[in-house]
Amino acid sequence: MRVSKLLMPTLREVPAEAEIASHRLMLRAAMIRKLAAGVYSYLPLGIRTLQNVEKVVREEMDKAGAQELLMSALLPAEAYMKTGRWDIFGPGMFRLQDRNERDFCLGPTHEEIFTETVKNEVHSYKQLPLTLYQIQTKYRDERRPRFGVMRSREFVMKDAYSFDRTAEDLDKSYQAMYKAYCAIFDRLGLDYSIVDADSGAMGGSGSQEFMVKSEVGEDVIAFCDACGYAANEEKAVCIPQKKAFPSETKPMEKMETPDAHTIEQLTEFLGVEPYRFAKTLIYKIGEQYVAVMVRGDREVNPIKLQNLLGSAEEAELAEPFAVREITHAEVGFAGPVGLSVPVYADQEIMEMKQMVVGANETGYHFMYVEPGRDFQPTAVADLRTVVDGDICPKCGMPLKTAHGIEIGHIFKLGTKYSKALDLTFPDDAGEEQPVIMGCYGIGINRCIAAIIEQNNDENGIIWPMSIAPYKVEIVVVNAGDAEQIQLAEKLYASFGEKGIAVLFDDRDERPGVKFKDADLIGIPLRITVGKKAKDGLVEFKERKKDGFTEMSYTEAEEEAMRIIGGSLK
């Protein structure tokens, strides 16, 4: 492709809306343009990159025995209503009606639709196992779309679904997808970790996420260098940690604590460590209000609370008016003693002695409170968020935490959808059995953003060879010089004949502009044709390395083919 003909409106200025490197560079490198919040168009460089990621995904999915098909993105409501997810997705689902007032949605995910398809088309156990996948646009009305394509309202996903006769067969399908995902992310050049994860709205018995460690990631990963344990913070097991508490037991006593609404204010007012306090927070889940207790130096994990209660609704902090109505006090003075709502305590609460809690009266706290004596929780569970230094549940060594970007997620769904939608198969004895399912997703757009987050410098993107929109860029220094143009054209034609995606910057522009654009768009290899073209000499540069090497144009072509061939093996 000649740059003079390419729609490549690169930007010199950093767009004000872009907060992270991948968003800034995708805009500046003319990959995407914003249509609305969380909605983007892909320009030529962007779509080529997207297609290259899809190509890698297709090759590895096909190699693993999965079959590609394509479902509609406009989906009738009935199947989602049968599984309950029409309500579970809530405002996150784009809904509409046709002219006959029939309910539809723009597909947020396709478990129900694949299940219905297999139900209608598979009629014998001999047709199982079966794994189907598609690469298709999904729609979710994100509450807060941000970071460009990292969290958008329209995105491209590869979603696959396996259908098996037994749990043992599901394990085999799951493992096949696990290996395929590792191969995909290896080929994309990503540095990733595999962590245990919460299944969320997809449901099922277990799941794992493929995470790229990144400071801009919205997820938190807990991991152990000693044994390899790794889990998303929503799933990470928190082992109660011992702290020193007073040995003397005193009766509960009310104390005035004016203007002490927070743990920090209480710590300063009473002169004791934060772990001596127990925070009581009021949460709303659907129409239900509950109280949750964690130690003063801890934070509640809402997903763990949601899972404990078996709720499909998100757990959210109650609004101040609701807190006042439940506790008869301002926010910051809630406590477990005498509360009318269920009280759920983190495991560490039961290890505490002589704790300080809110008195459900503005300006007052209870001192010397004992669990079991002064209050009895409705249930005790792991309800807190993991932090650095927590004990690894696998080996007992200290955990570390890091932010991460989720690029893939695999689930063991079991019979959640097959039972709801009556997907069965006749076994050897002719008895109908529910099909055992798995689900496997990859965010195609998010992979691109994650790759850029891991592969950039102050000048722009540094594409891995596997997904670069072009493998080689030829830059002619002086488009008015006949010898330079002649040699550049010769190289351009030769790469094209070899089937190599090559970009030729033939613009009548200053060399500095061309070099800046070349660095910005991040093509892996650059061959610069300049003043020594008459001698058959060019400059050869790898984008990921500093400096360049002067060599003959034939040597440059051979070196490019060697690097391309080696990187794509």
C-alpha positions as CSV (number, residue, x, y, z in Angstrom):
1,M,0.0,0.0,0.0
2,R,1.2,3.5,-0.9
3,V,1.0,6.0,2.0
4,S,0.0,8.7,-0.6
5,K,-3.2,6.7,-1.2
6,L,-3.8,5.4,2.4
7,L,-6.3,7.0,4.7
8,M,-3.8,7.6,7.6
9,P,-4.7,10.8,9.4
10,T,-2.1,10.6,12.1
11,L,-2.3,13.1,15.0
12,R,0.6,15.1,16.4
13,E,-1.3,16.3,19.5
14,V,-2.4,13.9,22.3
15,P,-6.2,13.8,22.4
16,A,-7.6,15.2,25.6
17,E,-10.0,12.4,26.1
18,A,-7.3,9.7,26.0
19,E,-6.1,8.6,29.5
20,I,-3.9,5.6,28.8
21,A,-1.2,4.8,26.2
22,S,-3.2,2.4,24.1
23,H,-6.1,4.9,23.7
24,R,-3.7,7.8,22.9
25,L,-1.8,5.8,20.4
26,M,-4.7,4.2,18.7
27,L,-6.1,7.7,18.1
28,R,-2.8,9.3,17.1
29,A,-1.8,6.4,14.9
30,A,-5.0,6.7,12.9
31,M,-6.4,3.3,14.0
32,I,-9.7,4.4,15.4
33,R,-12.0,7.4,15.6
34,K,-14.7,8.0,18.3
35,L,-18.3,8.1,17.3
36,A,-19.8,8.3,20.8
37,A,-18.8,7.4,24.3
38,G,-17.6,3.8,24.1
39,V,-18.3,3.5,20.3
40,Y,-15.4,3.6,17.8
41,S,-14.9,3.3,14.0
42,Y,-11.8,1.5,12.7
43,L,-9.7,3.2,10.1
44,P,-7.6,1.1,7.6
45,L,-4.6,0.6,9.9
46,G,-7.0,-0.4,12.7
47,I,-9.0,-2.9,10.7
48,R,-5.9,-4.6,9.3
49,T,-4.6,-5.1,12.8
50,L,-8.0,-6.3,14.0
51,Q,-8.1,-8.8,11.2
52,N,-4.6,-10.0,11.9
53,V,-5.6,-10.8,15.5
54,E,-8.7,-12.6,14.3
55,K,-6.5,-14.6,11.9
56,V,-4.3,-15.9,14.8
57,V,-7.4,-16.7,16.8
58,R,-9.1,-18.6,14.0
59,E,-6.0,-20.6,13.2
60,E,-5.6,-21.8,16.8
61,M,-9.3,-22.4,17.4
62,D,-9.5,-24.5,14.2
63,K,-6.4,-26.4,15.1
64,A,-8.1,-27.2,18.5
65,G,-11.0,-28.8,16.6
66,A,-13.5,-25.9,17.0
67,Q,-15.9,-25.0,14.2
68,E,-16.7,-21.5,13.2
69,L,-20.2,-20.1,12.6
70,L,-21.8,-16.7,12.9
71,M,-24.9,-15.8,14.9
72,S,-27.0,-12.7,14.6
73,A,-26.3,-9.8,16.9
74,L,-30.0,-9.0,17.0
75,L,-31.5,-11.5,19.3
76,P,-35.0,-12.3,20.5
77,A,-35.7,-12.1,24.2
78,E,-37.3,-15.5,24.9
79,A,-34.1,-17.5,25.4
80,Y,-32.7,-14.9,27.8
81,M,-36.0,-14.9,29.7
82,K,-35.8,-18.7,30.2
83,T,-32.4,-18.5,31.8
84,G,-33.3,-15.3,33.8
85,R,-30.5,-13.3,32.3
86,W,-33.0,-10.9,30.6
87,D,-33.3,-9.4,34.1
88,I,-29.8,-10.2,35.4
89,F,-28.1,-8.1,32.7
90,G,-30.3,-5.2,33.7
91,P,-29.4,-1.8,32.2
92,G,-26.2,-3.3,30.8
93,M,-28.3,-4.8,28.0
94,F,-29.3,-2.8,24.9
95,R,-33.0,-3.6,24.4
96,L,-35.4,-2.8,21.6
97,Q,-38.7,-3.8,20.1
98,D,-39.7,-4.5,16.5
99,R,-42.8,-3.0,14.9
100,N,-44.8,-5.8,16.3
101,E,-43.7,-4.9,19.9
102,R,-41.6,-8.1,20.2
103,D,-38.7,-7.8,22.6
104,F,-35.1,-8.0,21.2
105,C,-31.7,-7.2,22.4
106,L,-28.3,-6.5,20.9
107,G,-26.3,-9.6,22.0
108,P,-24.1,-9.0,25.0
109,T,-23.1,-12.7,24.9
110,H,-24.5,-15.8,23.2
111,E,-24.7,-18.8,25.6
112,E,-28.5,-19.0,25.2
113,I,-28.4,-18.7,21.4
114,F,-25.7,-21.4,20.9
115,T,-27.6,-23.6,23.3
116,E,-30.8,-23.2,21.3
117,T,-29.0,-23.9,18.1
118,V,-27.4,-27.1,19.3
119,K,-30.8,-28.2,20.8
120,N,-32.4,-27.8,17.4
121,E,-29.6,-29.4,15.3
122,V,-28.0,-32.1,17.5
123,H,-30.1,-35.2,18.1
124,S,-27.7,-37.9,19.0
125,Y,-24.9,-38.5,21.6
126,K,-22.8,-39.5,18.6
127,Q,-22.7,-35.9,17.5
128,L,-20.9,-35.0,20.8
129,P,-18.4,-33.6,21.8
130,L,-18.9,-30.4,19.8
131,T,-17.2,-27.0,20.1
132,L,-18.5,-24.1,18.1
133,Y,-17.2,-20.5,18.0
134,Q,-17.8,-17.2,16.3
135,I,-16.0,-13.8,16.0
136,Q,-18.7,-11.2,16.2
137,T,-19.6,-7.8,17.6
138,K,-21.1,-7.7,21.1
139,Y,-23.0,-4.8,22.8
140,R,-23.1,-3.9,26.4
141,D,-24.3,-0.5,27.8
142,E,-21.3,0.1,30.1
143,R,-22.1,2.4,32.9
144,R,-18.7,4.0,32.5
145,P,-17.1,3.3,29.1
146,R,-13.4,4.4,29.3
147,F,-9.9,3.8,28.1
148,G,-10.9,3.6,24.4
149,V,-11.5,0.0,23.2
150,M,-10.4,-1.4,26.6
151,R,-14.0,-0.9,28.0
152,S,-16.4,0.1,25.2
153,R,-20.0,-0.4,24.5
154,E,-19.5,-2.2,21.2
155,F,-16.6,-4.7,20.9
156,V,-15.5,-7.7,18.9
157,M,-15.4,-11.0,20.8
158,K,-14.4,-14.5,19.9
159,D,-16.9,-16.6,21.9
160,A,-16.8,-20.4,21.8
161,Y,-19.1,-23.0,23.5
162,S,-18.4,-26.7,24.1
163,F,-21.0,-29.4,24.4
164,D,-20.2,-32.7,26.0
165,R,-21.8,-35.8,27.4
166,T,-20.0,-36.0,30.7
167,A,-18.0,-33.8,33.2
168,E,-14.9,-35.7,32.2
169,D,-15.5,-34.9,28.6
170,L,-15.9,-31.2,29.6
171,D,-12.5,-31.3,31.3
172,K,-11.0,-32.4,28.0
173,S,-12.7,-29.7,26.0
174,Y,-11.8,-27.1,28.6
175,Q,-8.2,-28.2,28.5
176,A,-8.1,-28.0,24.7
177,M,-9.3,-24.4,24.9
178,Y,-6.8,-23.7,27.6
179,K,-4.0,-24.8,25.4
180,A,-5.4,-23.0,22.4
181,Y,-5.6,-19.8,24.4
182,C,-2.0,-20.1,25.5
183,A,-1.0,-20.6,21.9
184,I,-3.0,-17.5,20.8
185,F,-1.6,-15.2,23.4
186,D,1.9,-16.5,22.8
187,R,1.6,-15.8,19.1
188,L,0.3,-12.3,19.9
189,G,3.5,-11.6,21.9
190,L,1.7,-10.9,25.1
191,D,3.1,-11.4,28.6
192,Y,0.1,-12.9,30.4
193,S,-0.8,-14.7,33.6
194,I,-3.6,-17.3,34.1
195,V,-5.6,-16.7,37.2
196,D,-8.6,-18.3,39.0
197,A,-11.7,-16.1,38.5
198,D,-15.3,-15.5,39.4
199,S,-17.8,-16.8,36.9
200,G,-20.0,-13.7,37.3
201,A,-23.2,-13.5,35.1
202,M,-22.0,-16.4,33.0
203,G,-22.4,-18.8,35.9
204,G,-20.9,-22.3,36.1
205,S,-18.7,-24.2,38.4
206,G,-15.3,-22.7,37.7
207,S,-13.4,-20.3,35.5
208,Q,-10.0,-18.9,34.7
209,E,-8.9,-15.6,33.3
210,F,-6.0,-14.8,31.0
211,M,-4.6,-11.5,32.4
212,V,-2.0,-9.0,31.1
213,K,-0.3,-7.2,34.0
214,S,-0.6,-3.5,33.5
215,E,-0.8,-0.4,35.7
216,V,-3.9,0.7,33.8
217,G,-5.8,-2.6,34.2
218,E,-9.1,-2.4,36.0
219,D,-8.7,-5.9,37.5
220,V,-6.5,-6.8,40.5
221,I,-4.5,-10.1,40.5
222,A,-3.2,-11.8,43.6
223,F,-0.2,-14.1,42.9
224,C,2.4,-16.1,44.7
225,D,5.9,-16.2,43.4
226,A,6.7,-19.2,45.6
227,C,4.1,-21.7,44.3
228,G,2.4,-20.1,41.3
229,Y,-1.0,-19.5,42.8
230,A,-2.9,-16.7,41.0
231,A,-6.4,-15.4,41.3
232,N,-8.5,-12.4,40.4
233,E,-9.3,-10.4,43.5
234,E,-12.9,-11.4,43.2
235,K,-11.8,-15.0,43.7
236,A,-8.6,-14.8,45.7
237,V,-9.0,-16.6,49.0
238,C,-8.2,-14.5,52.0
239,I,-6.8,-16.4,55.0
240,P,-7.5,-14.6,58.4
241,Q,-4.4,-13.0,59.8
242,K,-3.7,-12.9,63.6
243,K,-3.4,-9.6,65.4
244,A,-2.7,-8.8,69.0
245,F,-5.8,-7.9,71.0
246,P,-6.2,-7.0,74.7
247,S,-6.3,-10.1,76.9
248,E,-8.5,-8.4,79.5
249,T,-12.2,-8.7,78.8
250,K,-14.3,-5.6,79.5
251,P,-18.1,-5.2,79.1
252,M,-19.4,-3.3,76.1
253,E,-19.3,0.5,76.7
254,K,-20.7,3.4,74.7
255,M,-18.3,6.3,74.0
256,E,-18.9,9.7,72.5
257,T,-16.9,10.1,69.3
258,P,-18.0,13.5,67.8
259,D,-17.2,14.1,64.2
260,A,-15.4,10.7,63.9
261,H,-17.0,9.3,60.8
262,T,-14.0,7.4,59.3
263,I,-11.5,4.9,60.5
264,E,-8.8,7.5,60.1
265,Q,-10.7,10.0,62.3
266,L,-11.4,7.3,64.9
267,T,-7.8,6.1,64.9
268,E,-6.7,9.7,65.7
269,F,-9.5,10.3,68.2
270,L,-9.0,7.1,70.2
271,G,-5.3,6.5,69.7
272,V,-5.6,2.8,68.7
273,E,-4.6,0.9,65.5
274,P,-7.1,0.6,62.6
275,Y,-7.3,-3.2,63.0
276,R,-8.9,-2.7,66.4
277,F,-12.0,-1.3,64.7
278,A,-14.7,-3.2,62.8
279,K,-16.3,-1.4,59.9
280,T,-20.0,-2.1,59.4
281,L,-21.2,-1.1,55.9
282,I,-24.7,-1.2,54.6
283,Y,-25.1,-2.8,51.2
284,K,-28.1,-3.1,48.8
285,I,-28.5,-6.2,46.7
286,G,-31.6,-6.0,44.6
287,E,-34.3,-4.9,47.0
288,Q,-32.5,-6.3,50.0
289,Y,-30.4,-4.4,52.5
290,V,-27.6,-6.2,54.5
291,A,-24.8,-5.2,56.8
292,V,-21.2,-6.4,56.1
293,M,-18.4,-6.3,58.7
294,V,-14.7,-6.2,58.0
295,R,-11.7,-5.2,60.1
296,G,-11.0,-1.5,60.1
297,D,-7.9,-1.9,57.9
298,R,-9.7,-4.1,55.3
299,E,-12.1,-3.5,52.4
300,V,-15.3,-5.4,51.5
301,N,-15.3,-7.4,48.3
302,P,-18.8,-6.9,46.9
303,I,-18.5,-9.9,44.5
304,K,-17.8,-12.3,47.4
305,L,-20.8,-10.9,49.2
306,Q,-23.0,-11.3,46.1
307,N,-21.8,-14.9,45.7
308,L,-22.4,-15.7,49.4
309,L,-26.0,-14.6,49.0
310,G,-26.4,-16.4,45.7
311,S,-27.7,-13.2,44.1
312,A,-27.7,-12.3,40.4
313,E,-27.9,-8.6,41.4
314,E,-24.8,-6.5,42.0
315,A,-24.0,-5.6,45.6
316,E,-23.8,-1.8,46.0
317,L,-23.2,0.5,48.9
318,A,-26.6,1.7,50.2
319,E,-27.4,5.4,49.7
320,P,-27.0,7.7,52.7
321,F,-30.8,8.0,53.2
322,A,-31.1,4.2,53.4
323,V,-28.2,4.0,55.9
324,R,-30.0,6.6,58.1
325,E,-33.3,4.7,57.9
326,I,-31.7,1.4,58.8
327,T,-29.2,2.5,61.5
328,H,-30.9,5.7,62.8
329,A,-27.6,7.4,62.4
330,E,-25.5,9.3,59.9
331,V,-23.1,7.3,57.7
332,G,-20.0,6.3,59.6
333,F,-21.7,5.2,62.8
334,A,-23.2,1.9,61.8
335,G,-22.6,-1.1,64.0
336,P,-23.8,-4.7,64.3
337,V,-25.4,-4.4,67.8
338,G,-29.2,-4.3,67.5
339,L,-29.4,-4.0,63.7
340,S,-32.6,-5.0,62.1
341,V,-31.0,-6.2,58.8
342,P,-28.9,-9.4,58.4
343,V,-25.2,-9.0,59.5
344,Y,-22.6,-10.8,57.5
345,A,-19.1,-10.9,59.1
346,D,-15.7,-11.5,57.5
347,Q,-13.8,-14.4,59.0
348,E,-11.3,-12.0,60.7
349,I,-14.1,-10.4,62.7
350,M,-14.5,-13.6,64.7
351,E,-10.8,-13.5,65.5
352,M,-11.1,-10.0,67.1
353,K,-11.4,-9.1,70.8
354,Q,-12.5,-5.9,72.5
355,M,-13.2,-4.2,69.2
356,V,-14.7,-0.8,68.5
357,V,-17.9,-0.6,66.4
358,G,-20.5,2.0,65.5
359,A,-23.3,2.4,68.0
360,N,-26.0,3.2,65.4
361,E,-26.2,6.6,66.9
362,T,-24.6,9.7,65.4
363,G,-21.5,10.7,67.3
364,Y,-21.1,7.4,69.3
365,H,-19.3,4.1,69.1
366,F,-19.3,1.0,71.3
367,M,-16.0,0.0,72.9
368,Y,-14.9,-3.5,74.0
369,V,-17.3,-5.4,71.8
370,E,-17.1,-9.2,71.5
371,P,-18.5,-11.2,68.6
372,G,-20.8,-13.9,69.9
373,R,-21.3,-12.1,73.2
374,D,-22.6,-8.7,72.0
375,F,-23.8,-9.6,68.6
376,Q,-24.3,-12.8,66.5
377,P,-23.7,-12.5,62.8
378,T,-26.1,-14.1,60.4
379,A,-23.2,-15.8,58.6
380,V,-19.4,-15.7,58.6
381,A,-17.4,-16.0,55.4
382,D,-14.4,-14.7,53.4
383,L,-15.8,-11.2,52.5
384,R,-12.8,-9.0,52.1
385,T,-10.5,-7.9,49.3
386,V,-7.0,-9.4,49.1
387,V,-4.0,-7.1,49.7
388,D,-0.2,-7.4,49.4
389,G,1.2,-9.5,52.2
390,D,-1.9,-11.7,52.6
391,I,-1.1,-15.4,53.2
392,C,-1.1,-17.6,50.1
393,P,-3.9,-20.2,50.6
394,K,-1.8,-22.8,48.7
395,C,1.6,-22.5,50.3
396,G,1.4,-20.0,53.1
397,M,3.9,-17.5,51.7
398,P,3.1,-13.8,51.2
399,L,1.0,-12.8,48.2
400,K,1.6,-9.9,45.9
401,T,-1.0,-8.0,44.0
402,A,-0.9,-6.3,40.6
403,H,-3.3,-4.6,38.2
404,G,-4.2,-6.5,35.1
405,I,-6.2,-6.4,31.8
406,E,-8.5,-9.4,31.2
407,I,-8.0,-10.6,27.6
408,G,-9.6,-14.0,27.8
409,H,-11.9,-16.0,30.1
410,I,-12.8,-19.7,30.1
411,F,-15.7,-21.1,32.0
412,K,-17.0,-24.5,33.0
413,L,-20.7,-23.9,32.6
414,G,-21.9,-27.4,33.5
415,T,-25.7,-27.7,33.0
416,K,-26.7,-24.1,33.8
417,Y,-28.0,-23.3,30.3
418,S,-28.7,-26.8,29.0
419,K,-31.2,-27.4,31.9
420,A,-32.8,-24.0,31.6
421,L,-33.3,-24.5,27.8
422,D,-33.9,-28.2,27.9
423,L,-30.8,-29.2,25.8
424,T,-30.5,-33.0,26.3
425,F,-29.2,-36.0,24.4
426,P,-30.2,-39.7,24.6
427,D,-27.5,-41.8,26.3
428,D,-26.7,-45.4,25.4
429,A,-29.7,-46.6,27.3
430,G,-32.0,-44.1,25.6
431,E,-32.4,-41.9,28.7
432,E,-32.3,-38.1,28.1
433,Q,-29.3,-36.4,29.8
434,P,-28.5,-32.7,30.0
435,V,-25.6,-31.6,27.8
436,I,-22.5,-30.4,29.8
437,M,-21.3,-27.0,28.5
438,G,-18.2,-24.8,28.6
439,C,-17.8,-21.2,27.4
440,Y,-14.6,-19.5,26.2
441,G,-14.2,-15.8,25.3
442,I,-11.4,-13.6,23.9
443,G,-11.8,-9.8,23.6
444,I,-10.3,-9.1,20.2
445,N,-10.2,-5.3,20.5
446,R,-8.9,-5.5,24.1
447,C,-6.1,-7.8,22.9
448,I,-5.0,-4.9,20.6
449,A,-5.1,-2.4,23.5
450,A,-3.2,-4.8,25.7
451,I,-0.5,-5.4,23.1
452,I,0.0,-1.6,22.7
453,E,0.2,-1.2,26.5
454,Q,3.1,-3.7,26.6
455,N,4.7,-2.6,23.3
456,N,5.2,1.2,23.0
457,D,7.8,3.9,23.6
458,E,7.8,7.7,23.6
459,N,7.6,7.7,19.8
460,G,4.7,5.3,19.3
461,I,3.6,1.7,18.9
462,I,6.0,-1.2,18.5
463,W,3.9,-3.9,16.8
464,P,4.8,-7.6,17.2
465,M,5.2,-9.1,13.7
466,S,2.2,-11.4,14.1
467,I,-0.4,-8.7,14.1
468,A,1.3,-5.6,12.5
469,P,-0.9,-4.0,9.8
470,Y,2.2,-4.1,7.6
471,K,5.4,-6.1,8.1
472,V,7.7,-3.7,6.3
473,E,7.7,0.0,5.6
474,I,9.8,1.5,2.8
475,V,10.5,5.2,3.3
476,V,11.9,7.2,0.4
477,V,13.7,10.3,1.7
478,N,13.2,12.4,-1.4
479,A,10.2,11.6,-3.6
480,G,11.6,13.9,-6.3
481,D,14.8,11.9,-6.7
482,A,14.4,9.5,-9.6
483,E,17.1,7.0,-8.4
484,Q,15.5,6.9,-4.9
485,I,12.1,6.3,-6.3
486,Q,13.3,3.7,-8.7
487,L,15.0,1.6,-5.9
488,A,12.1,2.0,-3.5
489,E,9.7,0.9,-6.3
490,K,11.9,-2.2,-6.9
491,L,11.8,-3.1,-3.2
492,Y,8.1,-2.5,-3.0
493,A,7.4,-4.7,-6.0
494,S,9.7,-7.5,-4.7
495,F,8.1,-7.7,-1.2
496,G,4.6,-7.6,-2.8
497,E,5.6,-10.6,-5.1
498,K,6.6,-12.5,-2.0
499,G,3.3,-11.9,-0.4
500,I,4.6,-9.6,2.3
501,A,2.3,-6.8,3.5
502,V,4.4,-3.8,2.7
503,L,3.8,-0.1,3.1
504,F,5.5,2.4,0.8
505,D,5.8,6.0,2.1
506,D,6.0,7.7,-1.3
507,R,4.6,11.1,-0.1
508,D,6.2,14.4,-1.1
509,E,6.8,15.2,2.6
510,R,9.8,16.2,4.7
511,P,11.8,13.1,5.9
512,G,11.2,14.0,9.5
513,V,7.5,13.8,9.0
514,K,7.8,10.4,7.4
515,F,10.1,9.0,10.2
516,K,7.8,10.3,12.9
517,D,4.8,8.7,11.3
518,A,6.8,5.4,10.8
519,D,7.7,5.3,14.5
520,L,4.1,6.3,15.5
521,I,2.3,3.5,13.5
522,G,4.9,1.0,14.6
523,I,5.6,-1.1,11.5
524,P,8.2,-3.7,12.7
525,L,10.8,-3.2,9.9
526,R,11.8,-0.1,8.1
527,I,13.9,0.3,5.0
528,T,15.0,3.9,4.2
529,V,16.0,4.7,0.7
530,G,18.0,7.9,0.6
531,K,21.1,9.6,-0.9
532,K,23.0,6.3,-1.4
533,A,20.4,4.8,-3.6
534,K,22.6,5.3,-6.6
535,D,25.1,2.9,-4.9
536,G,22.3,0.4,-4.0
537,L,22.6,1.1,-0.3
538,V,19.7,1.6,2.1
539,E,19.2,1.9,5.9
540,F,17.7,-1.1,7.7
541,K,15.9,-0.6,11.0
542,E,13.9,-2.8,13.4
543,R,11.3,-0.7,15.2
544,K,12.0,-2.4,18.5
545,K,15.7,-1.6,18.4
546,D,17.7,1.6,18.5
547,G,19.8,2.7,15.5
548,F,20.0,1.4,12.0
549,T,22.3,-0.6,9.8
550,E,23.5,0.5,6.3
551,M,23.5,-2.4,3.8
552,S,22.7,-3.2,0.2
553,Y,19.1,-3.3,-0.8
554,T,19.4,-7.0,-1.5
555,E,20.8,-7.6,2.0
556,A,18.0,-5.5,3.5
557,E,15.4,-7.6,1.7
558,E,17.0,-10.9,2.7
559,E,17.3,-9.7,6.4
560,A,13.6,-8.6,6.4
561,M,12.5,-12.0,5.0
562,R,14.7,-13.8,7.6
563,I,13.1,-11.8,10.5
564,I,9.6,-12.2,9.2
565,G,10.0,-15.9,8.6
566,G,11.5,-16.5,12.0
567,S,8.9,-14.4,13.9
568,L,6.0,-16.1,12.3
569,K,7.1,-19.7,12.9
